[in-house]
Amino acid sequence: MDFLRPVTWEQALAYKAERPEATPIQGGTDVMVEINLDKGRPAALLDLNPVAELTRWSTEGTEIRVGAGVTYTRLIAELGPLLPGLAQASRTVGSPQIRNRGTVAGNLGAASPAGDAHPPLLASGAIVEAESVRGTRMIPITEFYTGVKRNALRPDELIRAVRIPAAAGPQYFSKIGTRNAMVIAVCSFAVALHPGERRVGTGIGSAAPTPRRAPEAEEFVAAALDWEGRSPLDPGAARRFGELVAGAAAPIDDVRGRADYRLHSLAVMARRTLGWAWNDYTGRGPA
Amino acid sequence: MRVNISVNGESMAADDVWEGESLLYVLRERLGLPGAKNACEQGECGSCTVYLDGTPVCACLVAAGQAEGREVITVEGLASGGELDEVQRSFVEAGAVQCGFCTPGLIVQAHSLIESTPGVPADAEIREALAGNLCRCTGYEKILDAVRLAAVRKHQP
């Protein structure tokens, strides 16, 4: 095994072009588990920790550009007001020690269907900034996940940043697990209201081969909500929203939970998070 | 490969390090510092918690090469001049140690909480801070007592 240690982004891209089989490592919270438990042995590790620019985030117009080295801990501390859905999801990642090392870009690189960052990225309509020596690609999040632990990155590409629209309305994340820490999601859900466009974004986690949106549920509820008059959420519409979200999922039975439990809990989480978000939007306070 | 790390204030070098090796393995097996414990090797248990550039992390999830040129403080580095650190003393006095295997990780994580919190942290804050450290003996109550005791001693000496 080789250990590659670029100190600039250009060096990192050059290494990845030369050694496309190298596994990028940032926080190590996925990559090192694989190595420690001998589940896989990369040909080379490409350590991105020394590339200082990756640890920065910036505001670009209405987008927040989060560098690939920004940890969950920093995202929670610094980006809560701008990216509330992603910050909520980040709070549920692992433990403090894991959040001190883990990154959203690492979550994307691993592309586990259970990754906590995915649902809010889908609900917000994020863009993955992928780069190689050949140039930059802006990959819409809906095109990024291609299979279980597979993504749209080409072998010579690295994730440089994630671009996420700053929240234009309330956002919520919810997750089912056996306790409040160190939980891989049984399933998870994120909702984002986009009042300017009268649109609702959704993201489903751990209930299909890839994280995915629930397009029918989004369309149904965007039309059902009283954006102008801000009247209370109709309980029937909220229930229907939940059913449509569950209908968009394709879960399996596995060690963490059964498919029918996942469908049931998704419907409940979708209904509840929508209720919380709508109450915020209409100024009614907590449900 | 050779890895150079500042450990507990001392420059150290480890040779013949395998590229896939963890910082934990380097500390325990190459540098003779067995304080950080090796249990789950997947970040679940927190018993290998050390400071990396001032931030508590699971040493089992840091690749050895990632620690090159950085500063590591292990549980061995908390005591000074033969005197236990306040957190260590509080764990002993509160009876927060039973088999002791989880203790080094808990002490480093609790140390970080107390250093970064002005005043005595609320129980919810302590529980959240220690959520990634598993103990199978104590039931955690004595550990909470120890953390509160250490925080009181630090902030109301």
Interface residues (C-beta under 8 A of the other chain):
Chain A: M1 D2 F3 R5 I25 G27 G28 T29 V31 M32 V33 I35 N36 L37 R41 P42 A44 L45 D47 N49 T73 G94 S95 P96 Q97 I98 N100 R101 N180 A181 M182
Chain B: M1 W18 E19 G20 S22 E41 Q42 G43 E44 G46 T49 T55 P56 V57 C58 C60 L61 V62 A63 G65 Q66 E68 Q109 E128 A129 A131 G132 N133
